[in-house]
Amino acid sequence: MASVWVNERDYKFVLFEIFRIQDEILGKGPFVDHDVDMVNMVLDAAIKFAENEIAPTYPDEVHGKPVEAVFKDGKVYAPEAYHRLWKLYREGGWLTVSESPEVGGQGFPEIVGASCSEIFLACNQAFNMYAGLTHGAAKLVEKFCSDELKAIYLEKMYSGEWAGTMCLTEPGAGSDVGALKTTARRNPDGTYSITGTKCFISSGDHDLTENIIHPVLARIEGDPPGTKGISIFLVPKYRVNPDGTLGEFNDVVTGGIEHKMGIHGNATCTLNFGENGKCIGYLMGQEREGMKVMFHMMNEERQAVGMMGVALASAAYLHALDYAKQRLQGSNIMAKDPTVQVPIIQHPDVRRMLLKQKSYVEGIRLLCMFCYYAMDKRKVAETEEEREKWEGMVEMLTPIVKSYCTEMGLMVNDLAIQTYGGYGYCKEYPVEQMMRDQKINTIYEGTNGIQALDLLGRKLGMKKGAYFMNLIGETKAAIEEGKASEFKEEAEIVEKAVNAIVSTAMNFSQLMKTNPYVPLIAACDFLNCFGDALCGWFHLRSALVAQKALASADLEKEKMFYTGKIEGAKFFIHRVTALVPAKCEILVKDETSAMRIPEEAFAV
């Protein structure tokens, strides 16, 4: 029976047939000692761990009782099942799959680590957020802390003995980070006294580890307002003695946890720093470089959130597919005997919903993985020019990955519920929870609206548009190959979509100077059009690879896999990518009713 959690065959298709890491990455640069067998061994172990250990902990309600983080008597308790899981996660070394052996990692390519992350996230996003934030915080320690602080914190964070967070958001300063009120006062010994409140802090407090390390944005007293005056500090829940043992409580007080729509197992906290004037922080990087430092973690988290969008959509699709194959309802429209019930997968509209889910999931998985592939290509680059090219690719892809993959992932989750019908709306089936868990991914780590503005206002113009055009240039080879194949029509559709993205970007550049409301209103739709075009390109690549493989496939199962790739590609390109030029034509029109409408006219 096929898994309802993990699509193992598709992961290996992405790694070895689309991105061909065996030729492009493995055996080169920092990956010189890694080969295909090692990658398969890691993937197989990840899948076994995910299905046998993580997936059983997914439900946030068991026997009518909630499985959630709990705040009681000033302390936060993670779900009981997470304690054993965290121990197993640590023992497996899953926090450092792609980290250098110099810091205790296994040194695998980023795309391999990302594949493991998707596998885990598909089985329980709430649990894996504890690990993801710990990794991100540890990475900041590795990159920006003094050797003295690294010696104290790094090994224990990367091993999962201690956990980590990201403390950015405040009650009055969410997306407007520059409005933060948390302060830092210099102390004679070189430390800083931290005072302030942070909210919506994922994994902010819990009992999975004995210590939690918080990177905290704050303004040093006397520094200028806005983002330019922000610094960042390492603030442990408990201070650490010279011998490495835990010292006194560091005046990081949990004010409570949020009661959320989803991800109930993750503790989303309000943290009060320095209520009693005893919170000590240690500078990370240089003073007034807090945003620069934080964005190293923020970009990692945005890429990871895009992966969360893919993971939950994939799991929801696999569950819906399994249900549709078993659920008997109605008769086949072409059957001679209308009294014979058939599985609902035989009904045209259900098949439409399933193929739409499949094609979106496989498209956004490739989009996400391309970002990690670009990171690896950067690491194995032999020239500075090549390294910068792939660095620019990551810059361009990050807002698209975060926004498009979560937006389309949520749509897939909605279709999965629709496939179940009324049962999908009930808690006895996991697709209901998956949709609730998915929604946060469009919001945190910078809302999707913020990502669209980042793409429009920063990324398109970086290096005078060179990064943007390099990404566009990557699509040309598959388009030209497609034109010379049986996928000529599909290749031409993708080409028109890509050209429409370039034309719209150029129009927006001019409109920002003359009528900025037009591109600003259109920013989210433009980002989604960009995603539709890129996923159309990936589907074209998939179809080309699948067609060649199909000709030599012996096993029926493999023939069906490649046939599914071809049909999914055609569905997506003809029904999604083909609409991009028309949508882009609308986006550049002077339609600004959203700005003209008086506030009083929204509702009277």
Secondary structure, 3 states (H helix, E strand, C coil): CCCCCCCHHHHHHHHHHHCCHHHHCCCCHHHCCCCHHHHHHHHHHHHHHHHHHHHHHCCCEECCEECCCEEECCEEECCHHHHHHHHHHHHCCHHHCCCCHHHCCCCCCHHHHHHHHHHHHHHCHHHHHHHHHHHHHHHHHHHHCCHHHHHHHHHHHHCCCCEECCECCECCECCCHHHCCCEEEECCCCCEEEEEEEEEEECCCCCCCCCEEEEEEEEECCCCCCHHHEEEEEEECEEECCCCCEEEECCEEEEEECCCCCCCCCCEEEEEECCCCCCEEEECCCCCCHHHHHHHHHHHHHHHHHHHHHHHHHHHHHHHHHHHHHCECCCCCCCCCCCCCCEHHHCHHHHHHHHHHHHHHHHHHHHHHHHHHHHHHHHHCCCHHHHHHHHHHHHHHHHHHHHHHHHHHHHHHHHHHHHHHHHHHCCCCCHHHHHHHHHHHHCCCCCHHHHHHHHHHHHCCHHHHHHHHHHHHHCHHHHHHHHCCCCHHHHHHHHHHHHHHHHHHHHHHHHHHHCCHHHHHHHHHHHHHHHHHHHHHHHHHHHHHHHHHHHHCCCHHHHHHHHHHHHHHHHHHHHCHHHHHHHHHHHCCCCCHHHHCCHHHCCC
